[in-house]
């Protein structure tokens, strides 16, 4: 199996994990918005957007490094 195929398999798994992560992140943001609205009477859209962008960006960057190292390890171990 070529390195590109191994890396592509790793990226496909990461995309699946990202879908699950987003499904769990949406309720957290909704709960944060509800609490903000009930306690302060307003919604902080910029804050919510930054929370989502930082969370997804961190997830993608972390798993990009993990995928690369795992693909290299699997390629050399075969």
C-alpha positions as CSV (number, residue, x, y, z in Angstrom):
1,X,0.0,0.0,0.0
2,X,1.4,3.4,-0.9
3,X,1.9,6.3,1.6
4,X,-0.8,8.4,-0.1
5,X,-3.4,5.6,0.4
6,X,-2.5,5.1,4.0
7,X,-2.7,8.9,4.6
8,X,-6.0,9.1,2.8
9,X,-7.4,6.3,5.0
10,X,-6.3,8.2,8.1
11,X,-7.8,11.5,6.8
12,X,-11.2,9.7,6.1
13,X,-11.2,8.4,9.7
14,X,-10.5,12.0,10.9
15,X,-13.3,13.4,8.9
16,X,-15.7,10.9,10.5
17,X,-14.4,11.9,13.9
18,X,-14.9,15.6,13.0
19,X,-18.5,14.9,12.2
20,X,-19.0,13.3,15.6
21,X,-17.1,16.2,17.3
22,X,-19.4,18.8,15.6
23,X,-22.5,16.9,16.7
24,X,-21.3,17.1,20.3
25,X,-20.1,20.7,20.0
26,X,-23.4,22.1,18.7
27,X,-25.3,21.3,21.9
28,X,-22.5,22.8,24.0
29,X,-22.8,26.1,22.1
30,X,-26.6,26.0,22.3
31,X,-26.4,25.5,26.1
32,X,-23.9,28.3,26.4
33,X,-26.2,30.6,24.4
34,X,-29.2,29.6,26.5
35,X,-27.3,30.3,29.8
36,X,-26.0,33.6,28.4
37,X,-29.5,34.7,27.3
38,X,-31.1,33.7,30.6
39,X,-28.4,35.2,32.8
40,X,-27.5,38.3,30.8
41,X,-30.4,38.9,28.5
42,X,-28.3,38.8,25.3
43,X,-26.5,36.5,22.9
44,X,-22.8,36.9,22.2
45,X,-22.5,35.8,18.5
46,X,-18.9,36.7,18.1
47,X,-18.0,34.7,21.2
48,X,-19.9,31.7,19.9
49,X,-18.3,31.9,16.5
50,X,-14.8,32.2,18.0
51,X,-15.5,29.2,20.3
52,X,-16.5,27.1,17.3
53,X,-13.6,28.2,15.1
54,X,-11.0,27.6,17.8
55,X,-12.5,24.2,18.7
56,X,-12.7,23.0,15.1
57,X,-9.3,24.5,14.2
58,X,-7.6,22.9,17.2
59,X,-9.3,19.5,16.4
60,X,-8.1,19.7,12.7
61,X,-4.6,20.7,13.5
62,X,-4.2,18.1,16.3
63,X,-5.5,15.3,14.1
64,X,-3.4,16.5,11.1
65,X,-0.3,15.9,13.1
66,X,-1.6,12.6,14.5
67,X,-2.6,11.4,11.0
68,X,0.7,12.3,9.5
69,X,2.7,10.5,12.3
70,X,0.4,7.4,12.2
71,X,0.6,7.2,8.4
72,X,4.4,7.4,8.6
73,X,4.5,4.7,11.3
74,X,2.2,2.4,9.3
75,X,4.1,2.9,6.1
76,X,7.5,2.0,7.7
77,X,6.1,-0.9,9.7
78,X,4.7,-2.8,6.7
